[in-house]
Amino acid sequence: MKKLLDLFILINLLVIVSCTSSYPKQPLKEGDLPRYEGYITPITIPISLSYKPCSYKTHVIFEDYSDQTFINKKCVTNTNSWTTVERLGESLVWEINLMKLASKELNYSDSHTPLIHMRLLTDHLGHVKEHEVSSPALEKHNFPKEAIGTFIETVQPLVSSIILPLSDKTIISGDALGIYYIDKENLRFFISNEINLALEDSAIEDIYEIIELEFEDCGLLVEGYTYFSNNKCILATVDCDCNVLIYDKPFSGSRYKGYYLIDPETFLIIKSEVMIIDKKSNIPISLHSMTSELID
């Protein structure tokens, strides 16, 4: 029973349902939004995009500001992962190991046994063709197969958001480097859950059926070259809107605002900060930041 309870906690952490925080008292100012302040040089010679074999480690911090309960606690989730990318014919094989997941509710860290192991087969632009997901940590601690299966099913939606799909065209400043990924089905579920909590008289499934999402173009706009930690990077920014419609009428909306620093050799994300903002109140919903380090 305890193992099933622990598994439930893990799943809730990964989908970021159980963490809450009070909103800031004042709306955001433009200077509060994620932005890169370094010097930028325009890219005038077209660049061809393609992921390359490499190894790297990644640290992700997710801060959730959604006001879902009366508990005013800041939710911060930290994860560390190790990734290797190898060539297989015309494709790439990505081995991704999540070695740490830490929050107020859980602190999992093991340098030898990953909580999540993923194998992804992609083309050179990062489009996923096949994938496998397992949990060596749960297997090591003899969780029931049914529970492990449930856990893996919960992790599956994360697969398509692991790698940024690159543009199949050459790019210069002003072009789209890739598409900013938004998991529409998960977003619809969480929105319907919040609406259900507010109304308290409808089933989640019923509300889910009537919710529609309306997105602006969410491409990553290439700004130019810059330097980060003495390394040359490509700076790309995202600034797009998502509107929630119920019965074809506007209900709420959010804005995605932030930046990415991309390694021009491997096209991996070296650093990023993206904030999701409630458009009506101009108050942040969440902040996602990531740093990666290439390993020789």
C-alpha positions, 0 to 999 in steps of 0.5 A: 500500500505504501508503494502505491501511495509513493507512486501516486505522489510521483505521478502527481509531481510529474504532471504538476497537479498537486503544487500551488502558490499564491499569486504575486500582489502586483501585475507583471511589468515588462521588465519582469518578463524573461528576457536575454540582456546580452549583446546580439549580432544579426545572423545574415548567412543562412544556417542549416539545422540538424541535431548532432551526436553528443552527450549532455546533462540538464537541470530543469526548474519548474515553478508553479504559480497556479492558485488551485487551493487555499494553501499558499505555498510555492511549488518548485520542482527540480530535475536533473537528467543525463542524455546521450545522442548517437547516430543510427543510419540517417536517424538519431538515438537519444538515451535520456535518464532522469536521475533526480526529481526534487520538490517539497513532497519528494526528493528522489536522487540516485546517481546510478538508477534513473527514475525514468529512462527514455530511448527516442528514435528521431530524424535529424530535426528532432521529430520522434519516430519511435520511443521506449519508456521505463522506470528502473527505479520502480523496478529496482524497488519491486513495485507491482507491474500494474503500478509501473505500467500506470506510471509509464502511461503517465510519463508518455505525454512528456516524450513529445516535449523532450526535444524541440523540433527544428525547422527544415529550412535554412534560417537567418535572423527573423526566421523561425528556428522551430515550433514551441511545443505545447501539450494541448491535451494535457493543457485541456485536462488541467484547465477543465480540472480547474474549471470543475473545481470552481463550478463544483457541479460538473464532471471533469469529462463533461467540461473537457468535451466543451473546451477548445484551445486557440493558439497563435503562431508559436514559432521560436523567432531567431534573433541572432548570435550571442555569447553565454559563458564564453560560448557562441549561441543562437538566441531565439525568443517565443511570444505567443498566446493561447485562448481558452474557448467554452461553447466557442466563447472566450473564457480565459487566455495565457501568454507564453513569453521567454527565450532560448539559447541554442548551441550552433553546433549541436542545436541543443538548448543551452539555457532557456526561460519561459513564463506562462502569464494569465492575459487577463490579470497579467499575472504569472502562472508558471516559470520553466527554466533549463540549463544544459552542459555539453560533456566532451 
